[in-house]
Amino acid sequence: MRIQAISPEETLEVRATVLRPGWAPMECLLSEDADPTSLHIGAINETGAMIGVASFYPVPLKSHTGNGFQLRQMGVLPDYRRQGFASGIFREGIRLLKEQAATYVWCNARQVALPFYQAEGMEFISDVFEVPKIGPHRRMLLNL
């Protein structure tokens, strides 16, 4: 298994399968994906299949100073969950962002993923809020 930087297009199948069931992969492409300073990380299994992805976008929080990135579109295919792939993807993204002088990473975490992000060192910076058509979330932050 390899964890490495990938292109935005390489994230689309996992995004469609995990995060947006029923959507065509190209519908999962975000305008922010085209930003050359965005970072996309993928976990690739022994057969060369993409099994997990995450994207980090240069989006600062208004309430914070420094070089902030927003984590979005993180997911691992169901057969590969709870095997450390998400942690590997997250940590590789953090490692590469530190090389780019990022000072913090934040995300709007789905309620089901809160324990994962807490285990990775992120802290809550909001109460629960609803994202239409997706469900309850909380904003989380990791200072680098």
N, CA and C atoms as an extended XYZ file, in Angstrom:
432
Properties=species:S:1:pos:R:3:atomname:S:1:resname:S:1:resid:I:1 pbc="F F F"
N         0.850       -1.182        0.000 N   MET     1
C         0.000        0.000        0.000 CA  MET     1
C         0.888        1.236        0.000 C   MET     1
N         0.502        2.230       -0.799 N   ARG     2
C         1.229        3.501       -0.870 CA  ARG     2
C         0.279        4.632       -0.491 C   ARG     2
N         0.820        5.632        0.171 N   ILE     3
C         0.084        6.867        0.438 CA  ILE     3
C         0.910        7.986       -0.153 C   ILE     3
N         0.282        8.778       -1.039 N   GLN     4
C         1.041        9.786       -1.767 CA  GLN     4
C         0.135       10.896       -2.271 C   GLN     4
N         0.770       11.984       -2.714 N   ALA     5
C         0.033       13.065       -3.365 CA  ALA     5
C        -0.488       12.544       -4.702 C   ALA     5
N        -1.703       12.953       -5.045 N   ILE     6
C        -2.354       12.524       -6.282 CA  ILE     6
C        -3.012       13.730       -6.942 C   ILE     6
N        -3.552       13.527       -8.127 N   SER     7
C        -4.278       14.600       -8.813 CA  SER     7
C        -5.718       14.658       -8.298 C   SER     7
N        -6.384       15.798       -8.479 N   PRO     8
C        -7.794       15.869       -8.072 CA  PRO     8
C        -8.657       14.819       -8.772 C   PRO     8
N        -8.369       14.551      -10.033 N   GLU     9
C        -9.163       13.588      -10.786 CA  GLU     9
C        -9.074       12.181      -10.182 C   GLU     9
N        -7.940       11.867       -9.582 N   GLU    10
C        -7.761       10.544       -8.985 CA  GLU    10
C        -8.582       10.364       -7.704 C   GLU    10
N        -9.133       11.440       -7.169 N   THR    11
C        -9.952       11.344       -5.958 CA  THR    11
C       -11.413       11.006       -6.266 C   THR    11
N       -11.834       11.188       -7.490 N   LEU    12
C       -13.261       11.237       -7.814 CA  LEU    12
C       -14.022        9.932       -7.583 C   LEU    12
N       -13.456        8.803       -7.918 N   GLU    13
C       -14.172        7.531       -7.736 CA  GLU    13
C       -14.468        7.280       -6.257 C   GLU    13
N       -13.473        7.519       -5.392 N   VAL    14
C       -13.688        7.310       -3.955 CA  VAL    14
C       -14.672        8.340       -3.422 C   VAL    14
N       -14.541        9.594       -3.834 N   ARG    15
C       -15.504       10.613       -3.402 CA  ARG    15
C       -16.930       10.192       -3.749 C   ARG    15
N       -17.134        9.738       -4.995 N   ALA    16
C       -18.481        9.364       -5.438 CA  ALA    16
C       -18.997        8.157       -4.669 C   ALA    16
N       -18.140        7.204       -4.404 N   THR    17
C       -18.560        5.979       -3.716 CA  THR    17
C       -18.849        6.227       -2.238 C   THR    17
N       -17.963        6.952       -1.571 N   VAL    18
C       -18.038        7.091       -0.110 CA  VAL    18
C       -18.839        8.319        0.325 C   VAL    18
N       -18.586        9.441       -0.303 N   LEU    19
C       -19.132       10.708        0.189 CA  LEU    19
C       -20.400       11.161       -0.525 C   LEU    19
N       -20.568       10.774       -1.757 N   ARG    20
C       -21.708       11.217       -2.551 CA  ARG    20
C       -22.323       10.054       -3.321 C   ARG    20
N       -22.807        9.029       -2.623 N   PRO    21
C       -23.391        7.881       -3.328 CA  PRO    21
C       -24.483        8.328       -4.298 C   PRO    21
N       -24.440        7.768       -5.483 N   GLY    22
C       -25.423        8.115       -6.502 CA  GLY    22
C       -24.981        9.227       -7.423 C   GLY    22
N       -23.918        9.914       -7.065 N   TRP    23
C       -23.407       10.979       -7.933 CA  TRP    23
C       -22.435       10.380       -8.941 C   TRP    23
N       -22.376       10.970      -10.105 N   ALA    24
C       -21.347       10.608      -11.075 CA  ALA    24
C       -20.011       11.159      -10.561 C   ALA    24
N       -18.912       10.450      -10.796 N   PRO    25
C       -17.631       10.939      -10.299 CA  PRO    25
C       -17.320       12.391      -10.666 C   PRO    25
N       -17.580       12.800      -11.902 N   MET    26
C       -17.264       14.181      -12.306 CA  MET    26
C       -18.091       15.213      -11.550 C   MET    26
N       -19.250       14.813      -11.020 N   GLU    27
C       -20.058       15.726      -10.209 CA  GLU    27
C       -19.392       15.999       -8.856 C   GLU    27
N       -18.413       15.197       -8.487 N   CYS    28
C       -17.721       15.345       -7.201 CA  CYS    28
C       -16.507       16.252       -7.298 C   CYS    28
N       -16.223       16.761       -8.471 N   LEU    29
C       -15.110       17.692       -8.662 CA  LEU    29
C       -15.527       19.059       -8.120 C   LEU    29
N       -14.692       19.649       -7.277 N   LEU    30
C       -14.968       20.961       -6.699 CA  LEU    30
C       -14.175       22.024       -7.431 C   LEU    30
N       -14.666       23.248       -7.442 N   SER    31
C       -13.922       24.336       -8.087 CA  SER    31
C       -12.555       24.527       -7.428 C   SER    31
N       -12.473       24.300       -6.116 N   GLU    32
C       -11.212       24.454       -5.384 CA  GLU    32
C       -10.159       23.433       -5.808 C   GLU    32
N       -10.585       22.336       -6.424 N   ASP    33
C        -9.633       21.315       -6.859 CA  ASP    33
C        -8.635       21.861       -7.870 C   ASP    33
N        -9.021       22.874       -8.622 N   ALA    34
C        -8.146       23.437       -9.653 CA  ALA    34
C        -7.054       24.328       -9.078 C   ALA    34
N        -7.177       24.732       -7.814 N   ASP    35
C        -6.170       25.600       -7.203 CA  ASP    35
C        -4.842       24.843       -7.133 C   ASP    35
N        -3.771       25.390       -7.713 N   PRO    36
C        -2.489       24.674       -7.718 CA  PRO    36
C        -1.881       24.485       -6.325 C   PRO    36
N        -2.363       25.230       -5.332 N   THR    37
C        -1.838       25.044       -3.969 CA  THR    37
C        -2.670       24.059       -3.154 C   THR    37
N        -3.756       23.539       -3.749 N   SER    38
C        -4.518       22.482       -3.089 CA  SER    38
C        -3.680       21.206       -3.085 C   SER    38
N        -3.926       20.376       -2.082 N   LEU    39
C        -3.175       19.127       -1.924 CA  LEU    39
C        -4.165       17.973       -1.851 C   LEU    39
N        -3.907       16.925       -2.626 N   HIS    40
C        -4.769       15.747       -2.663 CA  HIS    40
C        -3.913       14.536       -2.331 C   HIS    40
N        -4.380       13.732       -1.386 N   ILE    41
C        -3.635       12.568       -0.917 CA  ILE    41
C        -4.476       11.326       -1.178 C   ILE    41
N        -3.838       10.261       -1.622 N   GLY    42
C        -4.539        9.014       -1.858 CA  GLY    42
C        -3.808        7.825       -1.268 C   GLY    42
N        -4.580        6.829       -0.877 N   ALA    43
C        -4.043        5.534       -0.470 CA  ALA    43
C        -4.330        4.563       -1.602 C   ALA    43
N        -3.299        3.890       -2.057 N   ILE    44
C        -3.386        3.005       -3.207 CA  ILE    44
C        -2.996        1.602       -2.748 C   ILE    44
N        -3.855        0.620       -3.037 N   ASN    45
C        -3.562       -0.740       -2.574 CA  ASN    45
C        -2.565       -1.442       -3.497 C   ASN    45
N        -2.273       -2.702       -3.189 N   GLU    46
C        -1.257       -3.480       -3.909 CA  GLU    46
C        -1.594       -3.672       -5.382 C   GLU    46
N        -2.875       -3.640       -5.733 N   THR    47
C        -3.271       -3.820       -7.136 CA  THR    47
C        -3.318       -2.500       -7.905 C   THR    47
N        -3.020       -1.386       -7.222 N   GLY    48
C        -3.037       -0.076       -7.868 CA  GLY    48
C        -4.365        0.645       -7.779 C   GLY    48
N        -5.316        0.088       -7.016 N   ALA    49
C        -6.629        0.727       -6.878 CA  ALA    49
C        -6.607        1.782       -5.773 C   ALA    49
N        -7.273        2.898       -6.021 N   MET    50
C        -7.408        3.954       -5.035 CA  MET    50
C        -8.428        3.501       -3.994 C   MET    50
N        -8.026        3.508       -2.716 N   ILE    51
C        -8.920        3.025       -1.664 CA  ILE    51
C        -9.317        4.099       -0.666 C   ILE    51
N        -8.613        5.234       -0.691 N   GLY    52
C        -8.950        6.324        0.214 CA  GLY    52
C        -8.344        7.620       -0.272 C   GLY    52
N        -9.010        8.737        0.058 N   VAL    53
C        -8.553       10.042       -0.416 CA  VAL    53
C        -8.848       11.129        0.615 C   VAL    53
N        -8.146       12.228        0.476 N   ALA    54
C        -8.442       13.453        1.216 CA  ALA    54
C        -7.898       14.626        0.421 C   ALA    54
N        -8.547       15.771        0.560 N   SER    55
C        -8.090       16.997       -0.109 CA  SER    55
C        -7.959       18.100        0.920 C   SER    55
N        -6.908       18.907        0.761 N   PHE    56
C        -6.618       20.033        1.638 CA  PHE    56
C        -6.565       21.286        0.769 C   PHE    56
N        -7.401       22.278        1.111 N   TYR    57
C        -7.528       23.484        0.302 CA  TYR    57
C        -7.021       24.702        1.078 C   TYR    57
N        -6.364       25.651        0.398 N   PRO    58
C        -5.858       26.849        1.068 CA  PRO    58
C        -6.990       27.820        1.402 C   PRO    58
N        -7.732       27.471        2.450 N   VAL    59
C        -8.879       28.270        2.877 CA  VAL    59
C        -8.679       28.607        4.357 C   VAL    59
N        -8.307       29.845        4.654 N   PRO    60
C        -8.103       30.211        6.058 CA  PRO    60
C        -9.430       30.472        6.768 C   PRO    60
N        -9.395       30.319        8.062 N   LEU    61
C       -10.534       30.698        8.900 CA  LEU    61
C       -10.447       32.185        9.187 C   LEU    61
N       -11.557       32.886        9.150 N   LYS    62
C       -11.551       34.319        9.448 CA  LYS    62
C       -11.113       34.594       10.885 C   LYS    62
N       -11.341       33.628       11.761 N   SER    63
C       -11.032       33.801       13.175 CA  SER    63
C        -9.580       33.478       13.529 C   SER    63
N        -8.775       33.062       12.559 N   HIS    64
C        -7.394       32.659       12.838 CA  HIS    64
C        -6.423       33.359       11.897 C   HIS    64
N        -5.234       33.584       12.380 N   THR    65
C        -4.176       34.123       11.533 CA  THR    65
C        -3.249       32.973       11.152 C   THR    65
N        -2.484       33.187       10.120 N   GLY    66
C        -1.545       32.168        9.678 CA  GLY    66
C        -1.962       31.572        8.350 C   GLY    66
N        -1.280       30.505        7.994 N   ASN    67
C        -1.476       29.833        6.714 CA  ASN    67
C        -2.367       28.613        6.935 C   ASN    67
N        -3.676       28.782        6.761 N   GLY    68
C        -4.634       27.730        7.057 CA  GLY    68
C        -5.097       26.972        5.840 C   GLY    68
N        -5.366       25.685        6.050 N   PHE    69
C        -5.900       24.809        5.013 CA  PHE    69
C        -7.138       24.115        5.545 C   PHE    69
N        -8.125       23.944        4.673 N   GLN    70
C        -9.333       23.215        5.023 CA  GLN    70
C        -9.248       21.795        4.470 C   GLN    70
N        -9.459       20.815        5.331 N   LEU    71
C        -9.555       19.422        4.935 CA  LEU    71
C       -10.988       19.149        4.501 C   LEU    71
N       -11.136       18.589        3.302 N   ARG    72
C       -12.466       18.231        2.782 CA  ARG    72
C       -12.351       16.936        1.995 C   ARG    72
N       -13.488       16.336        1.749 N   GLN    73
C       -13.573       15.200        0.829 CA  GLN    73
C       -12.700       14.025        1.260 C   GLN    73
N       -12.657       13.734        2.568 N   MET    74
C       -11.874       12.601        3.053 CA  MET    74
C       -12.768       11.379        3.173 C   MET    74
N       -12.315       10.266        2.612 N   GLY    75
C       -13.078        9.032        2.714 CA  GLY    75
C       -12.231        7.824        2.356 C   GLY    75
N       -12.610        6.687        2.923 N   VAL    76
C       -11.957        5.405        2.655 CA  VAL    76
C       -13.050        4.409        2.266 C   VAL    76
N       -12.788        3.610        1.251 N   LEU    77
C       -13.759        2.608        0.828 CA  LEU    77
C       -14.103        1.668        1.992 C   LEU    77
N       -15.364        1.240        2.088 N   PRO    78
C       -15.806        0.446        3.246 CA  PRO    78
C       -14.947       -0.772        3.570 C   PRO    78
N       -14.488       -1.508        2.583 N   ASP    79
C       -13.694       -2.717        2.849 CA  ASP    79
C       -12.326       -2.425        3.451 C   ASP    79
N       -11.902       -1.173        3.459 N   TYR    80
C       -10.569       -0.808        3.934 CA  TYR    80
C       -10.593        0.034        5.204 C   TYR    80
N       -11.759        0.228        5.785 N   ARG    81
C       -11.879        1.052        6.979 CA  ARG    81
C       -11.338        0.321        8.200 C   ARG    81
N       -10.946        1.123        9.192 N   ARG    82
C       -10.442        0.633       10.477 CA  ARG    82
C        -9.180       -0.211       10.332 C   ARG    82
N        -8.380        0.137        9.309 N   GLN    83
C        -7.113       -0.554        9.085 CA  GLN    83
C        -5.942        0.426        9.061 C   GLN    83
N        -6.193        1.686        9.436 N   GLY    84
C        -5.130        2.679        9.514 CA  GLY    84
C        -4.920        3.510        8.262 C   GLY    84
N        -5.690        3.256        7.214 N   PHE    85
C        -5.493        4.010        5.968 CA  PHE    85
C        -5.875        5.479        6.123 C   PHE    85
N        -6.972        5.757        6.811 N   ALA    86
C        -7.384        7.148        7.009 CA  ALA    86
C        -6.320        7.907        7.793 C   ALA    86
N        -5.791        7.299        8.831 N   SER    87
C        -4.726        7.954        9.608 CA  SER    87
C        -3.508        8.212        8.734 C   SER    87
N        -3.152        7.240        7.910 N   GLY    88
C        -2.009        7.421        7.019 CA  GLY    88
C        -2.220        8.560        6.041 C   GLY    88
N        -3.407        8.638        5.467 N   ILE    89
C        -3.737        9.719        4.534 CA  ILE    89
C        -3.668       11.065        5.252 C   ILE    89
N        -4.306       11.148        6.410 N   PHE    90
C        -4.334       12.395        7.176 CA  PHE    90
C        -2.912       12.835        7.532 C   PHE    90
N        -2.124       11.924        8.057 N   ARG    91
C        -0.768       12.268        8.509 CA  ARG    91
C         0.147       12.657        7.357 C   ARG    91
N         0.007       12.010        6.207 N   GLU    92
C         0.810       12.404        5.050 CA  GLU    92
C         0.407       13.803        4.582 C   GLU    92
N        -0.868       14.098        4.590 N   GLY    93
C        -1.310       15.444        4.253 CA  GLY    93
C        -0.724       16.481        5.198 C   GLY    93
N        -0.756       16.201        6.483 N   ILE    94
C        -0.197       17.123        7.477 CA  ILE    94
C         1.302       17.302        7.243 C   ILE    94
N         2.011       16.201        6.992 N   ARG    95
C         3.453       16.279        6.756 CA  ARG    95
C         3.763       17.184        5.562 C   ARG    95
N         3.030       16.997        4.470 N   LEU    96
C         3.268       17.809        3.276 CA  LEU    96
C         2.856       19.266        3.482 C   LEU    96
N         1.787       19.502        4.239 N   LEU    97
C         1.377       20.883        4.509 CA  LEU    97
C         2.401       21.611        5.368 C   LEU    97
N         3.004       20.921        6.299 N   LYS    98
C         4.063       21.544        7.103 CA  LYS    98
C         5.225       21.973        6.215 C   LYS    98
N         5.524       21.180        5.191 N   GLU    99
C         6.578       21.550        4.237 CA  GLU    99
C         6.202       22.816        3.473 C   GLU    99
N         4.899       23.087        3.328 N   GLN   100
C         4.416       24.291        2.650 CA  GLN   100
C         4.199       25.442        3.635 C   GLN   100
N         4.657       25.282        4.867 N   ALA   101
C         4.553       26.297        5.923 CA  ALA   101
C         3.113       26.548        6.368 C   ALA   101
N         2.264       25.550        6.261 N   ALA   102
C         0.912       25.673        6.822 CA  ALA   102
C         1.026       25.765        8.338 C   ALA   102
N         0.145       26.562        8.944 N   THR   103
C         0.182       26.707       10.398 CA  THR   103
C        -0.998       26.052       11.096 C   THR   103
N        -2.053       25.735       10.336 N   TYR   104
C        -3.184       25.000       10.907 CA  TYR   104
C        -4.009       24.360        9.808 C   TYR   104
N        -4.742       23.332       10.215 N   VAL   105
C        -5.697       22.636        9.345 CA  VAL   105
C        -7.020       22.604       10.080 C   VAL   105
N        -8.100       22.838        9.352 N   TRP   106
C        -9.429       22.780        9.953 CA  TRP   106
C       -10.364       21.998        9.035 C   TRP   106
N       -11.462       21.561        9.602 N   CYS   107
C       -12.454       20.855        8.800 CA  CYS   107
C       -13.829       20.991        9.437 C   CYS   107
N       -14.834       20.763        8.631 N   ASN   108
C       -16.206       20.584        9.098 CA  ASN   108
C       -16.426       19.084        9.099 C   ASN   108
N       -16.330       18.473       10.276 N   ALA   109
C       -16.329       17.017       10.390 CA  ALA   109
C       -17.737       16.471       10.558 C   ALA   109
N       -18.040       15.436        9.793 N   ARG   110
C       -19.298       14.720        9.989 CA  ARG   110
C       -19.298       14.120       11.387 C   ARG   110
N       -20.455       14.067       11.984 N   GLN   111
C       -20.560       13.575       13.359 CA  GLN   111
C       -19.967       12.172       13.510 C   GLN   111
N       -20.149       11.326       12.534 N   VAL   112
C       -19.633        9.966       12.605 CA  VAL   112
C       -18.100        9.936       12.629 C   VAL   112
N       -17.447       10.965       12.106 N   ALA   113
C       -15.981       11.002       12.026 CA  ALA   113
C       -15.325       11.746       13.182 C   ALA   113
N       -16.105       12.314       14.087 N   LEU   114
C       -15.523       13.102       15.179 CA  LEU   114
C       -14.482       12.328       15.988 C   LEU   114
N       -14.735       11.084       16.395 N   PRO   115
C       -13.719       10.355       17.168 CA  PRO   115
C       -12.399       10.178       16.407 C   PRO   115
N       -12.483        9.963       15.104 N   PHE   116
C       -11.257        9.834       14.307 CA  PHE   116
C       -10.428       11.108       14.378 C   PHE   116
N       -11.070       12.243       14.116 N   TYR   117
C       -10.331       13.507       14.109 CA  TYR   117
C        -9.801       13.859       15.495 C   TYR   117
N       -10.550       13.546       16.527 N   GLN   118
C       -10.050       13.755       17.891 CA  GLN   118
C        -8.803       12.914       18.126 C   GLN   118
N        -8.814       11.674       17.686 N   ALA   119
C        -7.657       10.794       17.865 CA  ALA   119
C        -6.433       11.311       17.106 C   ALA   119
N        -6.653       12.085       16.046 N   GLU   120
C        -5.553       12.668       15.276 CA  GLU   120
C        -5.102       14.017       15.839 C   GLU   120
N        -5.701       14.438       16.950 N   GLY   121
C        -5.258       15.657       17.616 CA  GLY   121
C        -6.068       16.902       17.328 C   GLY   121
N        -7.122       16.779       16.543 N   MET   122
C        -7.946       17.949       16.243 CA  MET   122
C        -8.848       18.259       17.431 C   MET   122
N        -9.171       19.546       17.581 N   GLU   123
C       -10.017       20.011       18.684 CA  GLU   123
C       -11.265       20.678       18.132 C   GLU   123
N       -12.347       20.582       18.887 N   PHE   124
C       -13.607       21.220       18.495 CA  PHE   124
C       -13.496       22.729       18.625 C   PHE   124
N       -14.009       23.431       17.611 N   ILE   125
C       -14.077       24.893       17.690 CA  ILE   125
C       -15.478       25.393       17.362 C   ILE   125
N       -16.460       24.481       17.359 N   SER   126
C       -17.852       24.891       17.153 CA  SER   126
C       -18.772       23.885       17.825 C   SER   126
N       -20.005       24.301       17.971 N   ASP   127
C       -21.058       23.383       18.372 CA  ASP   127
C       -21.512       22.615       17.135 C   ASP   127
N       -22.433       21.698       17.311 N   VAL   128
C       -22.989       20.938       16.197 CA  VAL   128
C       -23.790       21.871       15.291 C   VAL   128
N       -23.613       21.709       13.984 N   PHE   129
C       -24.416       22.444       13.009 CA  PHE   129
C       -24.789       21.481       11.890 C   PHE   129
N       -25.850       21.815       11.194 N   GLU   130
C       -26.383       20.957       10.140 CA  GLU   130
C       -25.899       21.422        8.774 C   GLU   130
N       -25.376       20.496        7.987 N   VAL   131
C       -25.055       20.764        6.590 CA  VAL   131
C       -26.200       20.176        5.769 C   VAL   131
N       -26.928       21.011        5.027 N   PRO   132
C       -28.085       20.515        4.280 CA  PRO   132
C       -27.751       19.317        3.399 C   PRO   132
N       -28.612       18.329        3.431 N   LYS   133
C       -28.516       17.101        2.639 CA  LYS   133
C       -27.366       16.193        3.038 C   LYS   133
N       -26.570       16.585        4.056 N   ILE   134
C       -25.441       15.754        4.467 CA  ILE   134
C       -25.576       15.334        5.930 C   ILE   134
N       -25.962       16.281        6.810 N   GLY   135
C       -26.174       15.920        8.203 CA  GLY   135
C       -25.369       16.753        9.178 C   GLY   135
N       -25.361       16.325       10.467 N   PRO   136
C       -24.706       17.098       11.512 CA  PRO   136
C       -23.177       17.067       11.403 C   PRO   136
N       -22.566       18.213       11.711 N   HIS   137
C       -21.109       18.400       11.654 CA  HIS   137
C       -20.660       19.223       12.863 C   HIS   137
N       -19.352       19.214       13.092 N   ARG   138
C       -18.700       20.156       14.001 CA  ARG   138
C       -17.410       20.618       13.351 C   ARG   138
N       -17.073       21.878       13.553 N   ARG   139
C       -15.809       22.404       13.043 CA  ARG   139
C       -14.702       21.987       13.998 C   ARG   139
N       -13.570       21.561       13.412 N   MET   140
C       -12.430       21.104       14.205 CA  MET   140
C       -11.161       21.761       13.668 C   MET   140
N       -10.139       21.830       14.545 N   LEU   141
C        -8.889       22.529       14.208 CA  LEU   141
C        -7.691       21.758       14.740 C   LEU   141
N        -6.614       21.763       13.952 N   LEU   142
C        -5.337       21.235       14.387 CA  LEU   142
C        -4.282       22.285       14.105 C   LEU   142
N        -3.633       22.778       15.154 N   ASN   143
C        -2.513       23.696       14.979 CA  ASN   143
C        -1.274       22.882       14.637 C   ASN   143
N        -0.532       23.349       13.633 N   LEU   144
C         0.671       22.611       13.187 CA  LEU   144
C         1.941       23.211       13.775 C   LEU   144
